């Protein structure tokens, strides 16, 4: 399933809602560009909503790590929200749950940032 996304910009954070399979295909560089734009805009928090992700490949994991690295190098942070059970297991197996801050919902992140 092809990856689609929408981006919502708020003054403290950008919220990326992705849907489909996160496989690092041609959409991948565009997502990294969104993070670069956020950094250039002085945004410190980039939130990726995973609720509509069915599958993540190793390239998709690499993409998330690239996004995180870009934000952290600029003094920011990437938060992941609403992973499905399948994606949660993948984050645990790959130990990415120790690298990323994962929230159960967008509302939780917004509370944290307020």
C-alpha positions in Angstrom: 0.0 0.0 0.0 1.5 3.3 -1.1 2.5 5.7 1.6 0.5 8.9 1.9 0.9 11.7 4.4 -0.4 15.0 5.7 1.5 17.5 7.8 -0.1 19.8 10.4 2.1 22.7 11.6 1.6 24.1 15.1 3.8 26.7 16.7 5.7 24.2 18.9 5.6 21.0 16.8 4.9 19.6 13.3 2.6 16.6 13.2 3.1 14.1 10.4 0.2 11.7 9.8 1.4 8.8 7.6 -0.8 6.1 6.1 0.1 2.9 4.3 3.5 1.0 4.2 6.6 2.8 5.5 9.2 1.2 3.2 11.4 4.1 2.4 10.4 4.3 -1.2 10.2 7.5 -3.2 8.2 9.2 -0.5 11.1 8.7 2.0 13.3 11.6 0.8 10.2 13.9 0.9 9.6 13.0 4.6 13.2 13.8 5.4 12.8 17.1 3.6 9.8 17.9 5.9 12.0 17.4 8.9 14.7 19.6 7.4 12.1 22.3 6.7 10.9 22.0 10.4 14.5 22.4 11.6 14.9 25.5 9.3 11.7 26.9 10.8 13.1 26.5 14.3 10.7 23.7 15.2 12.0 21.5 18.1 9.4 18.7 18.0 8.4 16.5 15.1 5.6 14.1 15.8 5.0 11.1 13.6 1.6 9.4 13.9 1.9 5.7 13.1 -1.7 4.7 13.7 -2.3 4.1 10.0 0.9 2.3 9.2 0.5 -1.4 8.4 4.1 -2.4 7.7 7.6 -1.0 8.2 10.5 -2.3 6.3 14.2 -2.0 7.3 14.4 1.0 4.9 11.4 2.5 6.7 13.2 2.1 10.1 16.2 3.8 8.5 14.0 6.6 7.5 12.7 7.1 11.0 16.3 7.1 12.4 17.4 9.6 9.7 14.5 11.9 10.8 15.4 11.5 14.5 19.1 12.2 13.8 18.3 15.4 11.8 16.1 16.7 14.7 18.5 15.8 17.5 21.4 17.4 15.6 19.4 20.6 15.7 18.5 20.2 19.4 15.1 18.8 18.7 13.2 15.6 19.1 11.0 13.2 17.1 8.1 11.5 18.9 6.2 8.5 17.6 2.6 8.1 18.4 -0.2 5.5 18.2 1.7 2.5 16.8 -0.4 -0.5 16.1 0.4 -3.7 18.0 2.4 -5.0 15.0 4.5 -1.8 14.9 4.9 -1.7 18.7 6.4 -5.3 18.5 8.7 -4.2 15.7 9.9 -1.2 17.8 10.6 -3.5 20.7 12.4 -6.2 18.6 14.6 -3.5 17.0 15.1 -1.8 20.4 13.9 1.5 18.8 11.5 1.9 21.7 14.6 2.7 23.7 15.7 5.4 21.2 12.4 7.0 20.4 9.9 8.4 22.8 6.6 6.6 21.9 3.2 8.0 23.0 -0.1 6.1 22.8 -1.9 9.1 21.3 -1.5 12.6 19.7 -3.4 14.0 22.7 -0.7 12.6 25.1 2.0 14.4 23.0 0.1 17.6 23.0 -0.3 17.5 26.8 3.5 16.8 27.1 4.3 19.8 24.9 1.9 22.3 26.6 
